[in-house]
Amino acid sequence: MYLGIDIGGTNCKFGIRKDNQLIIESSCPTPETLEEVIVFIEEWKKNLTDKNIKGIGISMPGNFDYKTGALVESKRFGVKNFPIAEKVEKVFPRIPISVLNDGQSAGLGELFFGGGKEIANFVFLSLGTSIGGCFIIDRHILISRSGKAIGRVAHMIIDPNGPKCRCGNKGCWETFVSAARISQLAKTMFGKYLTPLETYQKAKAGDKKAKEIFREIAYYLACGIANLVNILSLEAVILGGGSLNAREIVIQHLKKELKGKTRENISVICSQIGDKASLWGATMLAEYQKNIYSNEY
Ligand SMILES: [Zn+2]
């Protein structure tokens, strides 16, 4: 069996994959420090009855030195060069351990167990506070051998005169399609702060202004997706992430917008494995380990 550990910004999930079934063993709110995460992993190990572990995959935000399994930097946890794989190895001695960026891991999860099972070339996009991406080309994850994540699509410039982005540039894709943008548009339209979920509920109830907000989000989503699809001749886009409450509204407009922006006949797919995609991906990483980096799986 293979173990997956998904260290998210809000929750940590621990799962086991056995005979291609994912058993989620436990989850907990993500603590402040990675040392505390290690303590949770120690606790989890105590409850594992089956000890036949062939590998462990860890998914979390950030870049990694894949040779050492160290997390290069994490603002969320306030660490630099944190030896995450080494720490987990102390808990599970002699078990091979690998680490991967969470967006990439979710892309792997989609490739093997989600909407990408039968698609050779696609981009997985994770929509939330930002927008994460992972490219699958010829059924292989596009990854740098240096360990750097490829797919940082959030800061692709969609409009050089657009809103200021947290990265310092103007008009990045993220500024047009993030969860914050939905709330920002709602404030302009309704004069008060609304969460993306509240905005969606209004749209679902038939509110024209709220519907307009999601139409605009879909328009800018289409602009970015068309760029990616046209460059890489992709067949599909798989959408995941936390701010997809309004998926049926957004997707309807997105499909229309994409028709005018790309010649490729692109499928728009909603993730079926949702917030478990990166945990599934981590268990695949556990199986293929460093082959993921050399594209030999
Ligand atoms: Zn930016």
Residues whose N, C-alpha, C, O or C-beta is under 5 A from the ligand:
A	BS01	ZN	A154 H155 C165 R166 C167 N169 C172
